[in-house]
Each structure stands twice: as structure tokens, then as C-alpha cells.
Amino acid sequence: MLAYVSLKKIVCCNKNSYFSIILLLSGDISLNPGPNTCDNNSWDIFKKRGLHIIHLNINSLLPKIDEIRNIAKSSNLSIIGFSETKLDDSVFDAEINIEGFTLIRSDRNRHGGGVACYVKQNLTFDVKSYFSNDIENIFIDIFLPRTKPFTLGFFYRPPNQYNFLQLIEDDFKKLNSESKELHILGDININTLINDRKSIFEIRKNSPLGNSLPTLCKQYIEFCSSFSLKQLISTPTRVTCTTSTIIDHILTNTRNNISQSGVIDLGISDHNVIYFTRKMKKVKLRHHTYIKYRSFKNYSVTDYEDKLKLANFPNYLNFDNIDLAYSNFLKTLMSVIDSLAPSKEKRIKGRTQEWFDGEVSNLISIRNQQYKKFKKTQLHVDKEIFKETKYKIIKMIKNKKKLYFENKIHENIGKPKEL
């Protein structure tokens, strides 16, 4: 089967809208295995044991979801967080799903803001509402075997939200009173790098440099100190032709439980990826995905009808309790079905999209090299070369995806079951 899709609403069913629907819901389609096209050696750091968590200001998730899916399938990531997703209710979950992950969304609109989080399906978690709707955030409690649960959060602070720290302070007091292990990632839009070399957390409070810090930076230092939060990122997370800043942060109150943290250069956005690995006791987790299905190998309509005739269905008019009658009927019917079409379990392999081929992978590799060169030189010409390749990748994926589905639809015209 090419696809099983579910639509919230279909207004019309003409040819153009049909093609649009198929393309829009392509994230819900199971495809044949494709090549492993993630060639960024930076992802090798996630081969170590632990819970690997990243965050990226993606600057619009929808047009970049195919590359994100490829990264998720090709690396050993446990939780993936995004800010500035630029989504709203018009974007279906199926359009931005990642196989093997559970999606959590907190949208603003298509023009800015928004937070999203993908949690691997072998992890147990609980979504929490610690903060008001005035703050763009997602918080979850993670439950690991043989250890206390810890809280993980993703924040996005718009540059013009000057009362951000005041808004979250009271909620943090409640959260801190629970004495939980806490880790926070996000685009906070507070630059902690002074003169491109020194962190604001390393400056003495009453020194000349400390007194000259912006008010927001001073408030941030006080806030982190009050709640025993340490900022782990010390490498620039956003580089332009004129400045290098650390505005994407990882805050933690339990540094000893983190084995590694840092920044990964990735040209998919104007921000870099920030990451950390939470230590985890060695427990065998079920990494593979399994599906349950019924085998119709020995099924036939005639056999089904014959077995139904032989089944011992009592006279349900004699039952005083309708629940017992229904339970008996269901049990008898299912025994017939199980005898002809038994349930089976099968492991399925991770797959990549067929349109995400070697040509796309090679161009991504070129883009990443161009981004590293621009980050080193900070020349405008290198930035323009990198940006041109970045937009070329988005256009190439879109065109290959469109062509793939057009060909599939053409091949299966007149074959409703396959389509």
C-alpha cells in the first residue's frame, strides 16, 4: 500500500486538491528502505552511552522536516527540541512526524515563534504545565529505569520579551521546591559572550566590566545563581559576518549527571545545534520498532463462514446482563478470527525517504562545509555562497518529493487499493 492517511477535513476532491493532500501528508507514508545519507561526523559523539538530547532554532520546521527526519534516523538521538518552528493548526502532525518519535507541539503562528519536541518512543515521559501560556515552552518529566525521574524543558524567548525572567521566576520557585533534577535547552536570546571571548558568568559582579553589562544580562546572572543553574554552552551558537554570540543555552542544576555537552555546526539554520548527554545506567532498551498484524495466509471467506456456523454462540436473549452477552459474543467471534487469521508481530527497520537520495546528501555535505568556512572567515561572500546552497537543498527536496508522488500516483491510477 502506498499510504494510509487520515484527514481532519476534505473540502473538495478535484484533481489539484487530491495531489496537494497526498503531498501534504507525505510524512505519514511508509516507504522502502533508502540509503543512510547522514555524513556529518559530528553525530558520532552520540554513539556513547546515555540519553542524547539536542536543541536547534530551526527557523521554520516544515520546509526542513525531511533533513531532520534523515538526521533522526541516522543518529542515536533520544530527544530533539526545536524553537521558532513557525507552525499553526493548518499544519497536520502527519506532515512533520518522525518515525519512531512522539511529537509534542506548542505553536504560535506561521510567522514566528513556537516550540516542538520529539521524544523517542522507547522512553516514558509525562507532559507538564509548569509555566503560563505567556511563555513559549514545553516541559516533560522523563522516567528512566532504576533512577529518579528528571524534568526536561525547552524555551523560546523572543528578543523583545524583556519581562521573560520575571514571568518565569515564580513558576521556577514552585518547580525548584520539588528538588527535581532539571535540564533546560532553548533560544533565550541573551548573549552570554562578551567581546567574543569571555562569558558573563566569569565576570566579577562589581568589576568595571561587570557594571557595564546590559541590565538583562545582570538579571540573567542573578536568576541562574538563585536557582543554582549552570549554563553549559561556551561556544558561539549564532555566527554572522560581524558578530559571534551565545544565545542558545543549556541550563542545568545537576551538572554531575551530564557526561558531555557542546555545539554542532549545522548549516540547516542560522543557529547551531546545542546538545548534552544525560548519563544513564546500562539498561537494555528496545530500540527496534515492532508492528502487530494478522496473517491472512490461510484465510478464505468459505472457511470463515463454515467456522462461524460451527461456533458455539448461545441464545443471547437468555442473558440478563448485556455486558456478559457482549463479552461472550466477542470472545467466541475472536476465537474464530484467530484460528483463520492469527495475530503476529514483526520488526520493521528504520527507513529513509526515497526522494532523499545521494544527490541531496552530497549537497548537504557541501553546504555544511561552506557553513564551516563562513564561520571561520565570517566573510559576506562566504555567507552568500552558503545561503545559496542552503536554499537550493530545500528546493531540490521539494521538487524530488513532488516528482516522486506524481510518479507513484501515475503508476497506480486505476488501482485504488495500491494507491
C-alpha positions as CSV (number, residue, x, y, z in Angstrom):
1,M,0.0,0.0,0.0
2,L,1.4,3.4,-0.9
3,A,-0.3,5.2,2.0
4,Y,-2.8,5.3,4.8
5,V,-3.8,8.8,5.6
6,S,-6.4,10.4,7.7
7,L,-7.7,13.9,7.0
8,K,-9.4,16.2,9.5
9,K,-11.4,17.8,6.7
10,I,-11.6,17.5,3.0
11,V,-13.4,20.4,1.3
12,C,-13.1,19.3,-2.2
13,C,-11.8,16.3,-4.2
14,N,-10.8,17.7,-7.6
15,K,-7.5,16.6,-9.2
16,N,-5.4,19.5,-7.9
17,S,-6.5,19.3,-4.3
18,Y,-6.0,15.5,-4.4
19,F,-2.4,16.0,-5.4
20,S,-1.9,18.6,-2.7
21,I,-3.4,16.4,0.0
22,I,-1.1,13.5,-1.0
23,L,2.0,15.8,-0.9
24,L,1.0,17.5,2.4
25,L,0.5,14.2,4.2
26,S,3.6,12.6,2.9
27,G,5.1,12.4,6.4
28,D,2.5,9.7,7.2
29,I,3.7,7.4,4.4
30,S,5.8,4.3,4.9
31,L,8.4,3.9,2.1
32,N,11.0,1.4,1.1
33,P,14.4,1.5,2.8
34,G,16.8,4.1,1.5
35,P,20.5,4.9,1.9
36,N,22.0,6.2,5.1
37,T,22.8,9.7,4.0
38,C,23.8,11.5,7.2
39,D,27.5,12.0,6.7
40,N,28.2,14.6,9.4
41,N,30.9,13.0,11.6
42,S,29.7,15.3,14.4
43,W,26.9,12.9,15.1
44,D,29.5,10.2,16.1
45,I,29.6,11.8,19.6
46,F,26.1,10.2,20.2
47,K,27.5,6.7,19.9
48,K,28.4,6.9,23.6
49,R,26.1,5.5,26.2
50,G,23.4,7.9,27.6
51,L,20.4,9.9,26.7
52,H,21.3,12.2,23.9
53,I,19.3,15.5,23.7
54,I,19.6,18.4,21.2
55,H,18.0,21.7,20.5
56,L,18.0,23.9,17.4
57,N,16.4,27.2,16.5
58,I,15.1,25.7,13.2
59,N,13.6,29.0,11.8
60,S,10.6,27.2,10.2
61,L,10.3,23.4,10.7
62,L,8.0,22.4,7.8
63,P,10.3,23.0,4.8
64,K,13.2,21.3,6.6
65,I,11.5,18.3,8.0
66,D,12.9,15.8,5.5
67,E,16.5,16.6,6.5
68,I,15.5,16.5,10.2
69,R,14.0,13.0,9.6
70,N,17.2,11.9,8.0
71,I,19.3,13.1,10.9
72,A,16.9,11.4,13.4
73,K,17.2,8.1,11.5
74,S,20.9,8.2,11.0
75,S,22.0,9.2,14.5
76,N,21.4,7.9,18.0
77,L,19.3,10.9,19.3
78,S,16.8,10.4,22.1
79,I,15.1,13.8,22.3
80,I,15.0,16.5,19.7
81,G,13.8,20.0,20.6
82,F,13.1,23.0,18.3
83,S,12.3,26.6,18.7
84,E,10.9,29.1,16.1
85,T,9.0,26.2,14.5
86,K,6.6,28.7,12.8
87,L,3.6,26.3,12.8
88,D,-0.1,26.6,13.4
89,D,-3.2,24.5,13.3
90,S,-3.1,24.4,9.5
91,V,-0.1,22.1,9.7
92,F,-1.0,18.5,10.4
93,D,1.1,16.3,12.8
94,A,1.5,13.9,9.9
95,E,3.3,16.5,7.9
96,I,6.1,16.9,10.5
97,N,6.1,13.5,12.1
98,I,9.4,11.5,12.6
99,E,9.1,7.7,12.5
100,G,10.0,6.2,15.9
101,F,9.4,9.5,17.8
102,T,6.4,11.1,19.6
103,L,5.7,14.7,18.7
104,I,4.8,17.4,21.2
105,R,3.9,20.8,19.9
106,S,3.4,24.3,21.3
107,D,2.6,26.5,18.3
108,R,2.4,30.3,17.9
109,N,1.8,31.1,14.2
110,R,3.4,30.7,10.7
111,H,5.3,34.0,11.0
112,G,7.3,33.3,14.1
113,G,7.8,31.5,17.4
114,G,6.7,28.1,18.5
115,V,8.3,25.2,20.2
116,A,8.3,21.5,19.4
117,C,9.8,18.4,20.9
118,Y,10.3,14.8,19.6
119,V,10.7,12.0,22.1
120,K,11.9,8.5,21.2
121,Q,9.1,6.1,21.6
122,N,11.0,3.7,23.9
123,L,11.1,6.5,26.5
124,T,8.4,7.0,29.1
125,F,7.5,10.6,29.8
126,D,4.8,12.9,31.1
127,V,4.0,16.4,29.7
128,K,3.9,19.1,32.4
129,S,2.4,22.6,32.5
130,Y,4.8,24.4,34.8
131,F,4.6,27.8,33.1
132,S,1.9,30.1,31.8
133,N,0.9,30.5,28.2
134,D,2.8,33.8,28.0
135,I,6.0,31.7,27.8
136,E,6.7,29.6,24.8
137,N,7.8,26.3,26.3
138,I,7.5,22.5,26.5
139,F,8.3,20.7,29.7
140,I,8.3,16.9,30.3
141,D,9.2,14.6,33.1
142,I,11.4,11.7,31.9
143,F,11.2,8.3,33.6
144,L,14.3,6.1,33.3
145,P,14.8,2.6,34.7
146,R,16.3,2.4,38.2
147,T,16.6,6.2,38.6
148,K,14.5,9.1,39.8
149,P,12.6,11.0,37.1
150,F,14.0,14.3,35.9
151,T,12.5,17.3,34.3
152,L,13.5,18.5,30.8
153,G,12.3,21.8,29.3
154,F,12.6,23.7,26.0
155,F,12.2,27.5,26.0
156,Y,12.0,30.2,23.3
157,R,12.3,33.8,24.4
158,P,11.5,36.3,21.7
159,P,14.1,39.2,21.6
160,N,11.5,41.8,22.6
161,Q,10.2,39.9,25.7
162,Y,12.0,41.9,28.3
163,N,9.9,40.6,31.2
164,F,10.8,37.0,30.5
165,L,12.7,36.4,33.7
166,Q,10.1,38.0,35.8
167,L,7.4,35.8,34.2
168,I,9.1,32.6,34.9
169,E,10.6,33.4,38.3
170,D,7.5,32.5,40.4
171,D,7.0,29.3,38.5
172,F,10.6,28.4,38.9
173,K,10.3,28.8,42.7
174,K,7.5,26.2,42.7
175,L,9.5,23.9,40.4
176,N,12.6,24.3,42.5
177,S,10.7,23.5,45.7
178,E,10.2,19.9,44.4
179,S,14.1,19.5,44.4
180,K,14.0,17.8,41.0
181,E,16.8,17.3,38.6
182,L,16.3,19.9,35.9
183,H,17.7,20.5,32.4
184,I,16.6,23.3,30.1
185,L,17.5,24.0,26.5
186,G,16.4,26.8,24.2
187,D,17.0,30.0,22.3
188,I,17.0,32.5,25.2
189,N,18.2,35.4,23.1
190,I,20.5,36.7,25.9
191,N,24.1,36.8,24.7
192,T,26.5,35.4,27.3
193,L,29.6,36.0,25.3
194,I,31.4,39.4,25.9
195,N,34.0,40.7,23.5
196,D,33.7,37.3,21.6
197,R,35.8,35.6,24.2
198,K,34.5,35.8,27.8
199,S,31.3,34.6,29.4
200,I,29.2,37.0,31.5
201,F,29.2,34.3,34.2
202,E,33.0,34.7,34.6
203,I,32.9,38.4,35.2
204,R,33.1,39.8,38.7
205,K,29.9,41.5,39.8
206,N,31.4,44.8,40.9
207,S,34.2,45.0,38.4
208,P,34.1,47.7,35.7
209,L,33.2,45.2,33.0
210,G,30.5,43.7,35.3
211,N,29.0,47.1,35.9
212,S,28.9,47.8,32.2
213,L,26.8,44.7,31.4
214,P,23.3,45.2,30.0
215,T,20.6,45.0,32.6
216,L,19.1,41.9,31.1
217,C,22.5,40.1,31.4
218,K,22.8,41.1,35.1
219,Q,19.2,39.8,35.7
220,Y,20.1,36.6,34.0
221,I,23.2,36.0,36.1
222,E,21.1,36.6,39.3
223,F,18.4,34.3,38.1
224,C,20.7,31.4,37.3
225,S,22.5,32.0,40.7
226,S,19.2,32.0,42.6
227,F,18.1,28.6,41.2
228,S,21.6,27.0,41.1
229,L,21.5,26.7,37.3
230,K,24.7,26.4,35.3
231,Q,25.0,27.5,31.7
232,L,26.9,24.8,29.8
233,I,27.4,26.3,26.3
234,S,30.6,28.3,25.8
235,T,30.9,28.1,22.0
236,P,29.1,30.6,19.7
237,T,25.7,29.3,18.6
238,R,25.0,32.0,16.0
239,V,27.6,33.5,13.7
240,T,27.1,36.4,11.4
241,C,29.6,38.4,9.3
242,T,30.1,40.8,12.2
243,T,29.3,39.0,15.4
244,S,29.5,35.7,17.2
245,T,27.0,35.2,20.0
246,I,25.9,32.5,22.5
247,I,22.1,33.0,22.7
248,D,21.2,29.3,22.7
249,H,21.7,27.9,26.2
250,I,21.6,24.7,28.2
251,L,20.8,25.3,31.9
252,T,21.1,22.5,34.5
253,N,21.0,22.2,38.3
254,T,22.7,18.7,38.2
255,R,25.9,19.0,36.3
256,N,27.3,15.7,37.6
257,N,24.6,13.8,35.7
258,I,25.8,15.1,32.3
259,S,28.6,13.3,30.5
260,Q,29.1,15.8,27.6
261,S,27.7,19.0,26.1
262,G,28.6,21.4,23.3
263,V,27.7,22.8,19.9
264,I,27.4,21.2,16.5
265,D,27.9,23.2,13.3
266,L,25.0,22.5,11.0
267,G,24.0,24.7,8.1
268,I,20.3,23.9,8.1
269,S,19.5,27.1,10.1
270,D,21.2,30.4,11.1
271,H,21.8,28.8,14.6
272,N,23.9,25.9,15.5
273,V,22.8,22.7,17.3
274,I,23.3,22.6,21.1
275,Y,23.4,19.2,22.8
276,F,24.1,17.3,26.0
277,T,24.1,13.7,27.1
278,R,22.5,12.7,30.3
279,K,24.2,9.8,32.0
280,M,22.1,6.6,32.1
281,K,22.5,3.3,33.8
282,K,23.1,0.4,31.5
283,V,19.7,-1.0,30.7
284,K,18.8,-2.9,27.6
285,L,16.2,-0.8,25.8
286,R,14.0,-1.9,22.9
287,H,15.5,0.1,20.1
288,H,13.6,-1.7,17.3
289,T,10.1,-0.9,16.2
290,Y,7.6,-3.7,16.1
291,I,4.1,-3.8,14.5
292,K,1.3,-6.3,15.0
293,Y,-0.7,-7.6,12.1
294,R,-3.0,-10.5,11.2
295,S,-1.8,-13.1,8.8
296,F,-4.4,-13.9,6.1
297,K,-2.3,-16.7,4.5
298,N,-4.8,-19.4,5.4
299,Y,-7.9,-17.3,5.3
300,S,-10.9,-17.7,3.0
301,V,-14.4,-16.5,3.1
302,T,-15.8,-20.0,2.8
303,D,-13.7,-21.3,5.8
304,Y,-14.8,-18.2,7.8
305,E,-18.5,-18.8,7.1
306,D,-18.1,-22.6,7.9
307,K,-16.4,-21.9,11.3
308,L,-19.0,-19.3,12.2
309,K,-21.7,-21.9,11.7
310,L,-19.9,-24.4,13.9
311,A,-19.1,-21.8,16.6
312,N,-21.0,-22.2,19.9
313,F,-23.0,-19.0,20.0
314,P,-25.6,-19.2,22.8
315,N,-29.1,-17.6,22.7
316,Y,-28.3,-14.1,23.8
317,L,-32.0,-13.4,24.6
318,N,-31.5,-15.6,27.7
319,F,-28.8,-13.3,29.1
320,D,-29.9,-10.8,31.8
321,N,-26.7,-8.8,31.7
322,I,-25.9,-7.2,28.3
323,D,-22.2,-6.8,29.2
324,L,-21.9,-10.5,29.7
325,A,-23.7,-11.2,26.5
326,Y,-21.4,-8.9,24.5
327,S,-18.3,-10.3,26.2
328,N,-19.3,-13.9,25.3
329,F,-20.1,-12.9,21.7
330,L,-16.8,-11.0,21.3
331,K,-14.8,-13.9,22.8
332,T,-16.4,-16.5,20.5
333,L,-16.1,-14.4,17.4
334,M,-12.4,-13.6,18.1
335,S,-11.6,-17.3,18.6
336,V,-12.9,-17.9,15.1
337,I,-10.9,-15.0,13.6
338,D,-7.7,-16.0,15.5
339,S,-8.0,-19.6,14.1
340,L,-8.1,-18.3,10.5
341,A,-6.0,-15.1,10.7
342,P,-3.7,-15.3,13.8
343,S,-2.0,-12.2,15.2
344,K,1.7,-11.9,14.5
345,E,4.4,-9.4,15.4
346,K,7.1,-8.2,13.1
347,R,10.1,-6.0,13.5
348,I,10.4,-3.2,10.9
349,K,13.6,-1.4,10.0
350,G,14.2,2.3,10.0
351,R,13.7,3.8,6.6
352,T,14.6,6.9,4.8
353,Q,12.5,8.7,2.1
354,E,13.1,7.6,-1.4
355,W,13.4,11.1,-2.7
356,F,16.2,11.8,-0.1
357,D,18.9,10.3,-2.3
358,G,22.6,10.6,-2.8
359,E,22.3,13.9,-4.7
360,V,20.6,15.6,-1.8
361,S,23.1,14.0,0.7
362,N,26.1,15.3,-1.3
363,L,24.6,18.8,-1.5
364,I,24.1,18.8,2.3
365,S,27.7,17.8,2.8
366,I,28.8,20.7,0.6
367,R,26.5,23.1,2.5
368,N,28.0,22.0,5.8
369,Q,31.5,22.6,4.6
370,Q,30.5,26.0,3.2
371,Y,29.0,26.9,6.6
372,K,32.2,25.9,8.5
373,K,34.2,28.0,6.1
374,F,31.9,31.0,6.6
375,K,32.0,30.6,10.4
376,K,35.8,30.7,10.2
377,T,36.2,33.6,7.8
378,Q,32.9,35.5,8.6
379,L,33.1,37.0,5.1
380,H,30.0,38.2,3.4
381,V,30.8,36.4,0.2
382,D,31.2,33.0,2.0
383,K,27.9,33.7,3.7
384,E,26.1,34.2,0.4
385,I,27.6,31.0,-1.1
386,F,26.4,29.0,2.0
387,K,22.9,30.6,1.9
388,E,22.6,29.9,-1.8
389,T,23.3,26.2,-1.3
390,K,21.0,26.0,1.7
391,Y,18.0,27.3,-0.3
392,K,19.0,25.0,-3.2
393,I,18.7,22.0,-0.9
394,I,15.2,23.0,0.2
395,K,14.1,23.5,-3.4
396,M,15.7,20.2,-4.5
397,I,14.0,18.2,-1.8
398,K,10.7,19.8,-2.6
399,N,11.0,19.1,-6.3
400,K,12.1,15.5,-5.8
401,K,9.3,14.8,-3.3
402,K,6.7,16.2,-5.7
403,L,8.1,14.2,-8.6
404,Y,8.1,11.0,-6.5
405,F,4.4,11.3,-5.6
406,E,3.4,12.3,-9.1
407,N,5.1,9.2,-10.5
408,K,3.5,7.0,-7.8
409,I,0.1,8.4,-8.4
410,H,0.5,7.9,-12.2
411,E,1.7,4.3,-11.7
412,N,-1.3,3.4,-9.6
413,I,-4.1,5.2,-11.5
414,G,-6.9,2.7,-11.7
415,K,-5.6,0.7,-8.7
416,P,-7.4,2.1,-5.7
417,K,-6.0,-0.5,-3.3
418,E,-2.4,0.2,-4.1
419,L,-3.0,4.0,-4.2
